[in-house]
């Protein structure tokens, strides 16, 4: 059976291990992924706000075109309502 080593406190100066290149590459990948998601969210928000700003005008123009297309043939074929 393996002997368990007892931790000895109060001896020596604690040091921080140097991060390896692999760990830094993983961190950079996560940072790039977060940056990409943030840019994607910003683009989607700009598109949504642009669509919402023009939806009422688009609906009004579409409604008028639909009414003209429904009533237009009556004016052309019979000379009016």
N, C-alpha and C positions, 0 to 999 in steps of 0.2 A: 504494500500500500504506500502511496506517495505521501511524503511528509508535507504538511501545509506550512508555508513560510509565514511567519508572523511579521506584520508591518511594524517598522520601527519609525517613530515620529521624532521630529526635532533634530534630525541629522542632515546636513548638507543644504544646498541651495536649490530650490525647485527651478527647473528650466522648462521652457516651452519647446516642444519638438518642432523642427522645421517642417512645414507642409511640403509634401512632395509635389512634383509637377502634375501628377495625375489628379491629386486633390484640387489643385488650382484650376485645372481644366474643367473638372466637374462643376466647380463653383461658377466659372465663367459661362458654362453652358446653361446653368440655372438662371444666371443674370440675363443672358441673351434671351432666354425663353420668356422671362418676366417682361423684359423690354418689348419683345415682339407682341405679347398679349396686350400690353398697355397701348401700343400703337394701333393694334387692331380694334380695341375698344374705342379709342378716340376717333378713328375713321368711321366706325359704325354709328357713333353718337352724332357726328357731323352730318352723316347721310340722313339719319332719322330726323334731326332738327330741320334740315332742308326740305325734306318731304312734308313734314308737318306744317311748315311755314307756307307751303303752296297748295295744300290739299283743298282748301275752300275755293280758291280761284279755279283750280282744275275741275272741281265738281261743278261749279257754276258754268264754266265754258262747255263742259260735256253735256250738261242738262240743256243748255240753249241749242247746241248742235242737234241733240236728239229731238227736241221739239220742232226745230226747223225741218228736219228730215221727215217727221210725221205729218206736219201741216203743209209742207212745201208742195207735194203732189196735188193737193186740192186746189191750190192757187194756180198751178200750171195747167191742170186738166179742165177745171170748171170755171176758172176766172175768179175765184174767191170763195169764201165760206158761205 
